[in-house]
C-alpha cells in the first residue's frame, strides 16, 4: 500500500494550505459573532440584522462564477491578490462601521471577496499539482478549513470579551499578512504561473458553459441537493435539539466540535483509503453516509444517538466535499478551470434554500420528519452525480473518437 505522502507539492500550494488555516481561523473568529455584535448595537432591527448577515452568502453565489471566469481571463495572481487585500480592508472596515448600510455593504463585499478568492485558489492548486495528487491536496485544504473552524470561534469568544471590535481588526491584519506572503511567492514563481493561465473569451461565453456542459449542470444540481441537507446542521438541528433534548444548546456545541475534530483526525486516512477510487464512487459513498446520518438523526432522541449520527454525517462530509473539487477539475477545460470552479459555487443556492425549507418542514411536522426528508433529498443527489459522470465519460469518448 502506497504511503499518503505530503511531499512534492508546489511552495504556493503549501502557502495556500497554511494560509487557509490562519485566514479561515481569523474569519471564523469574527463572522460568527457579527449577528451578536449587531444585536448589541442600538437601533438595528432584528430583520435588518438578518438581511445584513444573509447578504454575504447571497452575493457570493454569483460572485464565485464571475471571479473564477476573471481568473481565467486575467490570471490567478491579479484576482487572488485583489480579493485578499480588499478582504482585509473589509474586515478592518467592520471594526469602524456604525451604520446598518455600512455593515450591509461590507458584508456584501465580504461574500464577493470570498467567492472571488476561493475558486481562484482552488484552480491554482489544481494548476500546480499533478492530477494524481489533487484529491490529496483538496483533502488537505478541507482539513485546513476545519482546523480554522475549530480554533476561530474559541479565539473570537476570548477576544470578544476584551473588545467587540478587536476581532475584526485582528482578522483584517491576518488577511493583510496572508496577501503579502502570497504576493511575494506569486512574484517569485511568476514565469511558471504565466504558463498556467490562458486568455479566454467574454462573460457571456463563460455563462454558456453551464448551458452547454451537462456534466457541470448535473453536478451543480446534485451539489444544491446535498447543501440543502447539510445546511440543516446549522439552521434546523439546534431548533430540533432544543425541543427534544435536555441542554440542547450544549449538545449542539458539542456536535459542532465533534464534527471539526472528526474531520481533522480522519480526513487524511480516509482520503488515502479511497485515493485510487473513481471520484464518482467517492462522491456516491459520501452521499450514502449523509443519507445514513440523516436517517439516524431522524430516529434518535438521546445525546449518544445524535453524537453517532454526527460522526456518520462527518464521514460523508470527508468523502464528498473534497472529491467534488476533484470532479470539477476533471470535467474542466484546461483554459477554463477557474470558470468551472466558480460555476461550482452555484451549489451554495442550497445553503440559502435549505434553512427556509427546513424551517417550514420543522413547523409543519417535526424534526424527525425533517431529517428523513433530508435523507431522501440527498439520495436524489446520487442520481445527478451519476448522470453527470456518465455524460463526462461520453464527452471524453466522443473527443477520443473524433
NUBA-328344 format. One record per residue (C-alpha): chain; x, y, z; residue in one letter; residue number from 0. Coordinates in Angstrom, 2 decimals. Each point is the difference from the previous one (the first is absolute). Layout:
N
vokol	x	y	z	guse	lumkol
A	X	Y	Z	a	NUM
...
END
This chain:
402
vokol	x	y	z	guse	lumkol
A	0.00	0.00	0.00	x	0
A	1.44	3.36	-1.02	x	1
A	0.70	2.64	2.56	x	2
A	-2.16	3.07	0.22	x	3
A	2.98	2.26	-0.64	x	4
A	-0.30	3.71	0.67	x	5
A	3.15	0.84	-1.94	x	6
A	0.27	1.20	-3.54	x	7
A	-2.45	2.91	0.15	x	8
A	0.84	3.39	-1.47	x	9
A	1.03	2.65	2.58	x	10
A	-3.01	2.13	-0.95	x	11
A	-2.29	-2.98	0.65	x	12
A	1.50	-0.35	3.49	x	13
A	-0.45	3.74	0.54	x	14
A	-3.66	-0.22	-1.00	x	15
A	-0.52	-2.97	2.33	x	16
A	1.73	1.66	2.94	x	17
A	-1.67	3.31	-0.73	x	18
A	-3.38	-1.74	-0.03	x	19
A	0.46	-1.00	3.64	x	20
A	0.85	3.53	1.13	x	21
A	-2.32	1.88	-2.33	x	22
A	-3.00	-2.25	0.64	x	23
A	0.78	-0.04	3.71	x	24
A	0.04	3.79	-0.01	x	25
A	-3.23	0.13	-1.99	x	26
A	-1.73	-2.46	2.34	x	27
A	1.30	2.09	2.86	x	28
A	-1.99	3.01	-1.21	x	29
A	-2.93	-0.86	-2.27	x	30
A	-1.97	-2.41	2.28	x	31
A	-0.24	2.87	2.48	x	32
A	-1.18	2.61	-2.52	x	33
A	-3.68	-0.51	0.83	x	34
A	0.76	0.19	3.73	x	35
A	2.05	3.14	-0.52	x	36
A	-2.80	1.62	-1.98	x	37
A	-2.63	-1.01	2.56	x	38
A	1.91	1.98	2.64	x	39
A	-0.08	3.09	-2.21	x	40
A	-2.82	2.39	0.71	x	41
A	-2.79	0.49	-2.53	x	42
A	0.69	-2.96	-2.32	x	43
A	-3.16	-2.09	-0.47	x	44
A	0.37	-3.83	0.06	x	45
A	-1.33	-0.21	-3.57	x	46
A	2.70	2.45	-1.14	x	47
A	2.60	-2.12	1.78	x	48
A	-1.24	-3.06	-1.91	x	49
A	0.26	1.86	-3.28	x	50
A	3.53	1.18	0.82	x	51
A	1.16	-3.51	0.94	x	52
A	-1.74	-1.62	-2.99	x	53
A	1.40	2.31	-2.68	x	54
A	3.48	-1.55	0.30	x	55
A	-0.90	-3.52	-1.25	x	56
A	-2.44	1.47	-2.53	x	57
A	2.59	2.29	-1.61	x	58
A	2.49	-2.85	-0.01	x	59
A	-2.25	-2.32	-2.00	x	60
A	0.35	1.96	-3.25	x	61
A	3.33	1.57	0.97	x	62
A	1.78	-3.35	-0.05	x	63
A	-0.84	-0.61	-3.64	x	64
A	1.08	3.51	-1.01	x	65
A	3.24	-0.24	1.99	x	66
A	0.86	-3.43	-1.38	x	67
A	-0.54	1.22	-3.57	x	68
A	2.06	3.13	0.56	x	69
A	2.86	-2.12	1.36	x	70
A	0.03	-1.90	-3.30	x	71
A	-0.11	3.21	-1.99	x	72
A	2.44	2.21	1.92	x	73
A	2.02	-2.52	2.03	x	74
A	-0.17	-1.54	3.47	x	75
A	2.43	2.51	1.51	x	76
A	-2.02	3.14	-0.79	x	77
A	-3.30	-1.41	1.30	x	78
A	1.40	-1.69	3.11	x	79
A	2.05	2.95	1.20	x	80
A	-2.74	2.54	-0.75	x	81
A	-2.52	-2.12	1.91	x	82
A	2.17	-0.67	3.05	x	83
A	1.10	3.63	0.49	x	84
A	-3.53	1.36	-0.47	x	85
A	-1.14	-2.74	2.40	x	86
A	2.45	1.29	2.61	x	87
A	-1.41	3.52	-0.39	x	88
A	-3.53	-1.38	0.39	x	89
A	0.77	-1.54	3.38	x	90
A	1.75	3.13	1.20	x	91
A	-3.03	1.95	-1.23	x	92
A	-2.29	-2.14	2.17	x	93
A	1.79	1.26	3.11	x	94
A	-0.72	3.64	-0.90	x	95
A	-3.50	-0.40	-1.47	x	96
A	-2.99	1.31	1.94	x	97
A	-2.75	0.46	-2.58	x	98
A	-2.10	-3.04	-1.12	x	99
A	0.57	0.91	-3.65	x	100
A	3.76	-0.11	0.56	x	101
A	-0.27	-3.49	1.53	x	102
A	-2.19	-1.10	-2.91	x	103
A	2.48	1.20	-2.64	x	104
A	2.99	-1.40	1.87	x	105
A	-1.55	-3.44	0.37	x	106
A	-1.01	0.02	-3.67	x	107
A	3.66	0.70	-0.82	x	108
A	1.02	-2.72	2.46	x	109
A	-2.05	-2.54	-1.96	x	110
A	1.35	1.23	-3.34	x	111
A	3.63	-0.12	1.17	x	112
A	-0.44	-3.53	1.34	x	113
A	-1.67	-1.12	-3.21	x	114
A	2.77	1.58	-2.12	x	115
A	2.86	-1.38	2.06	x	116
A	-1.06	-3.58	0.66	x	117
A	-0.78	-1.28	-3.52	x	118
A	3.15	1.72	-1.24	x	119
A	2.14	-1.55	2.74	x	120
A	-1.46	-3.46	-0.69	x	121
A	0.67	0.41	-3.70	x	122
A	3.58	1.07	0.78	x	123
A	0.50	-3.03	2.25	x	124
A	-1.10	-2.20	-2.90	x	125
A	2.22	1.93	-2.42	x	126
A	3.06	-0.69	2.12	x	127
A	-0.72	-3.61	1.03	x	128
A	0.27	-3.25	-1.95	x	129
A	-3.44	-1.56	-0.70	x	130
A	0.66	-3.05	2.16	x	131
A	0.75	2.21	3.02	x	132
A	-2.98	2.35	-0.27	x	133
A	-2.36	-1.97	2.25	x	134
A	2.75	0.12	2.61	x	135
A	0.34	3.77	-0.37	x	136
A	-3.73	0.67	0.22	x	137
A	-0.27	-2.34	3.01	x	138
A	2.76	1.93	1.75	x	139
A	-1.76	3.25	-0.88	x	140
A	-3.21	-1.26	1.57	x	141
A	1.92	-1.05	3.11	x	142
A	1.55	3.47	0.19	x	143
A	-3.45	1.60	-0.23	x	144
A	-1.23	-2.11	2.91	x	145
A	3.04	0.73	2.14	x	146
A	-0.77	3.68	-0.50	x	147
A	-3.69	-0.65	0.74	x	148
A	0.90	-1.74	3.25	x	149
A	2.45	2.63	1.27	x	150
A	-1.57	3.21	-1.33	x	151
A	-3.23	0.16	2.06	x	152
A	1.91	-0.72	3.22	x	153
A	2.37	2.90	-0.71	x	154
A	-2.96	2.17	-0.98	x	155
A	-1.73	-0.68	3.29	x	156
A	3.22	0.81	1.89	x	157
A	0.79	3.25	-1.81	x	158
A	-3.65	1.00	0.00	x	159
A	0.15	0.25	3.77	x	160
A	2.80	2.54	-0.34	x	161
A	-1.56	2.06	-2.80	x	162
A	-2.87	-0.49	-2.42	x	163
A	1.98	1.52	-2.89	x	164
A	3.48	-1.44	0.53	x	165
A	-0.89	-3.31	-1.67	x	166
A	-0.69	1.82	-3.28	x	167
A	3.32	1.87	0.23	x	168
A	1.92	-3.20	0.71	x	169
A	-1.73	-1.77	-2.90	x	170
A	0.83	2.86	-2.37	x	171
A	3.63	-0.12	1.14	x	172
A	0.19	-3.74	-0.69	x	173
A	-1.29	0.51	-3.52	x	174
A	2.50	2.81	-0.61	x	175
A	2.87	-2.28	1.04	x	176
A	-1.41	-2.89	-2.05	x	177
A	-0.33	2.22	-3.07	x	178
A	3.54	1.35	0.39	x	179
A	1.46	-3.50	0.20	x	180
A	-2.00	-1.10	-3.05	x	181
A	1.16	3.08	-1.94	x	182
A	3.64	-0.84	0.75	x	183
A	-0.35	-3.63	-1.08	x	184
A	-2.12	0.75	-3.06	x	185
A	2.67	2.47	-1.06	x	186
A	2.77	-2.54	0.58	x	187
A	-1.70	-2.71	-2.07	x	188
A	-1.25	2.44	-2.60	x	189
A	1.27	-1.84	-3.11	x	190
A	-1.51	-3.34	0.96	x	191
A	-3.36	1.55	0.80	x	192
A	-0.19	1.88	-3.28	x	193
A	0.28	-3.34	-1.79	x	194
A	-3.01	-1.29	1.90	x	195
A	-2.46	2.78	-0.96	x	196
A	-1.57	0.47	-3.41	x	197
A	-2.19	2.77	-1.30	x	198
A	-3.68	-0.86	-0.39	x	199
A	-2.96	1.74	-1.53	x	200
A	-2.86	2.11	1.33	x	201
A	-2.19	-0.42	3.06	x	202
A	-2.89	-0.95	-2.29	x	203
A	2.06	-2.87	-1.38	x	204
A	0.86	-1.05	3.55	x	205
A	-3.70	-0.16	0.93	x	206
A	-0.56	-2.17	-3.06	x	207
A	2.23	-2.62	1.61	x	208
A	-2.76	-0.90	2.45	x	209
A	-2.47	-0.16	-2.88	x	210
A	2.22	-2.21	-2.15	x	211
A	1.72	-2.23	2.57	x	212
A	-2.60	-2.45	1.31	x	213
A	2.52	-1.61	2.38	x	214
A	0.43	3.35	1.75	x	215
A	-3.75	0.62	0.13	x	216
A	-0.71	-3.38	1.57	x	217
A	2.82	0.50	2.47	x	218
A	-1.37	3.40	1.06	x	219
A	-3.49	-1.44	0.52	x	220
A	1.39	-2.89	2.03	x	221
A	2.07	2.44	2.06	x	222
A	-3.03	2.20	0.67	x	223
A	-1.91	-3.03	1.32	x	224
A	2.89	-1.01	2.27	x	225
A	0.31	3.56	1.32	x	226
A	-3.75	0.16	0.69	x	227
A	0.55	-2.94	2.32	x	228
A	3.29	1.16	1.48	x	229
A	-1.36	3.47	0.77	x	230
A	-2.38	-1.56	2.53	x	231
A	2.95	-0.57	2.33	x	232
A	0.32	3.71	0.70	x	233
A	-3.62	1.04	-0.46	x	234
A	-2.53	-2.68	1.02	x	235
A	2.04	-2.38	2.14	x	236
A	0.44	2.43	2.95	x	237
A	-3.76	0.70	-0.04	x	238
A	-0.76	-3.73	-0.07	x	239
A	2.42	-0.72	2.85	x	240
A	-1.48	2.80	2.10	x	241
A	-3.41	-1.64	-0.25	x	242
A	0.80	-3.62	0.80	x	243
A	3.28	-0.15	1.97	x	244
A	0.90	1.45	3.37	x	245
A	2.79	2.59	-0.33	x	246
A	-0.42	-0.04	-3.78	x	247
A	2.19	3.08	-0.47	x	248
A	2.90	-1.70	1.77	x	249
A	-0.47	-3.14	-2.08	x	250
A	-0.03	2.07	-3.20	x	251
A	3.33	1.64	0.95	x	252
A	1.42	-3.45	0.74	x	253
A	-1.18	-1.33	-3.37	x	254
A	1.70	2.86	-1.86	x	255
A	3.25	-0.73	1.85	x	256
A	-0.32	-3.72	-0.78	x	257
A	-0.53	0.86	-3.66	x	258
A	3.16	2.12	-0.20	x	259
A	2.16	-2.43	2.00	x	260
A	-1.20	-3.01	-2.03	x	261
A	0.94	1.76	-3.25	x	262
A	3.45	0.88	1.32	x	263
A	0.65	-3.56	1.26	x	264
A	-1.48	-2.04	-2.86	x	265
A	0.39	2.16	-3.13	x	266
A	3.48	-1.21	-0.96	x	267
A	-0.41	-3.75	0.79	x	268
A	-3.42	-0.23	-1.69	x	269
A	1.22	1.97	-3.02	x	270
A	2.94	-2.36	-0.27	x	271
A	-2.40	-2.96	0.13	x	272
A	-1.96	1.18	-3.05	x	273
A	2.79	1.79	-1.86	x	274
A	0.07	-2.54	-2.83	x	275
A	-3.79	-0.22	-0.36	x	276
A	-1.96	1.72	-2.74	x	277
A	-1.06	3.40	1.28	x	278
A	-3.66	-0.83	-0.78	x	279
A	0.13	-2.97	2.35	x	280
A	1.46	2.16	2.77	x	281
A	-2.74	2.60	-0.50	x	282
A	-2.72	-2.67	0.08	x	283
A	1.53	-1.51	3.14	x	284
A	-0.03	3.42	1.64	x	285
A	-3.64	0.52	-0.94	x	286
A	-0.84	-3.45	1.41	x	287
A	1.51	0.94	3.38	x	288
A	-1.96	3.28	-0.10	x	289
A	-3.22	-1.95	-0.57	x	290
A	0.84	-2.47	2.78	x	291
A	0.87	2.82	2.41	x	292
A	-3.25	1.85	-0.67	x	293
A	-2.02	-3.21	0.41	x	294
A	1.63	-0.65	3.38	x	295
A	-0.55	3.64	1.01	x	296
A	-3.70	-0.35	-0.82	x	297
A	-0.42	-2.97	2.33	x	298
A	2.07	0.92	3.06	x	299
A	-0.87	2.18	2.99	x	300
A	3.07	-0.45	2.23	x	301
A	3.46	1.53	0.25	x	302
A	1.70	-3.25	-1.07	x	303
A	-2.29	-0.38	-3.00	x	304
A	0.68	3.52	-1.25	x	305
A	3.75	-0.41	0.53	x	306
A	-0.02	-3.21	-2.07	x	307
A	-2.04	1.66	-2.76	x	308
A	2.39	2.97	-0.09	x	309
A	3.04	-2.27	-0.35	x	310
A	-1.70	-1.84	-2.89	x	311
A	-0.92	3.31	-1.68	x	312
A	3.56	1.26	0.43	x	313
A	1.42	-3.11	-1.69	x	314
A	-2.30	0.78	-2.92	x	315
A	1.30	3.57	0.02	x	316
A	3.60	-1.25	-0.08	x	317
A	-0.66	-2.15	-3.05	x	318
A	-2.30	2.34	-1.90	x	319
A	1.21	3.59	0.26	x	320
A	3.67	-0.38	-1.05	x	321
A	-0.93	-2.45	-2.77	x	322
A	-2.40	2.53	-1.52	x	323
A	2.98	2.30	-0.57	x	324
A	1.80	-2.85	-1.78	x	325
A	-3.08	-0.64	-2.15	x	326
A	-0.13	3.64	-1.07	x	327
A	3.70	-0.15	-0.83	x	328
A	-0.57	-3.10	-2.14	x	329
A	-2.84	1.43	-2.09	x	330
A	1.55	3.46	-0.39	x	331
A	1.69	1.07	-3.20	x	332
A	3.59	0.96	0.76	x	333
A	-0.44	3.65	-0.99	x	334
A	-3.34	0.26	1.87	x	335
A	0.90	-1.59	3.33	x	336
A	-0.69	3.16	2.00	x	337
A	-3.36	0.46	-1.73	x	338
A	-0.99	-3.57	0.86	x	339
A	0.98	0.35	3.66	x	340
A	-1.89	3.28	0.06	x	341
A	-3.10	-1.57	-1.55	x	342
A	0.12	-2.67	2.69	x	343
A	-0.75	2.77	2.52	x	344
A	-3.61	-0.09	-1.21	x	345
A	-0.30	-3.01	2.31	x	346
A	-0.31	2.52	2.83	x	347
A	-3.56	0.64	-1.18	x	348
A	-0.73	-3.03	2.16	x	349
A	1.39	1.83	3.02	x	350
A	-2.56	2.75	-0.59	x	351
A	-2.98	-2.22	-0.80	x	352
A	0.76	-2.63	2.66	x	353
A	-0.64	2.03	3.17	x	354
A	-3.32	1.32	-1.37	x	355
A	-1.10	-3.45	-1.10	x	356
A	1.13	-1.58	3.27	x	357
A	-1.73	2.63	2.12	x	358
A	-3.28	-0.56	-1.86	x	359
A	0.18	-3.81	0.41	x	360
A	0.91	0.41	3.66	x	361
A	-3.04	2.20	0.57	x	362
A	-2.42	-2.15	-2.02	x	363
A	1.07	-3.37	1.38	x	364
A	3.04	-0.57	2.25	x	365
A	3.74	-0.55	0.01	x	366
A	-0.28	-3.74	-0.54	x	367
A	-1.85	0.50	-3.29	x	368
A	2.42	2.78	-0.93	x	369
A	3.07	-2.23	0.10	x	370
A	-1.76	-2.90	-1.73	x	371
A	-0.98	2.37	-2.80	x	372
A	3.58	1.32	-0.16	x	373
A	1.22	-3.59	-0.35	x	374
A	-2.29	-0.33	-3.03	x	375
A	1.22	3.29	-1.46	x	376
A	3.66	-1.05	0.25	x	377
A	-0.87	-3.41	-1.48	x	378
A	-1.20	1.78	-3.15	x	379
A	3.39	1.76	-0.21	x	380
A	1.62	-3.39	-0.68	x	381
A	-2.01	-0.24	-3.23	x	382
A	1.26	3.39	-1.19	x	383
A	3.63	-0.79	0.86	x	384
A	-0.32	-3.29	-1.89	x	385
A	-1.67	1.71	-2.99	x	386
A	2.69	2.68	-0.08	x	387
A	2.76	-2.59	0.08	x	388
A	-1.57	-2.00	-2.85	x	389
A	-0.18	3.12	-2.16	x	390
A	3.62	0.78	0.83	x	391
A	1.01	-3.48	-1.19	x	392
A	-2.01	0.38	-3.22	x	393
A	1.61	3.38	-0.62	x	394
A	3.50	-1.44	0.45	x	395
A	-0.79	-2.98	-2.27	x	396
A	-1.39	2.36	-2.64	x	397
A	3.16	2.12	0.06	x	398
A	2.24	-3.08	-0.25	x	399
A	-1.98	-1.39	-2.94	x	400
A	-0.09	3.25	-1.93	x	401
END
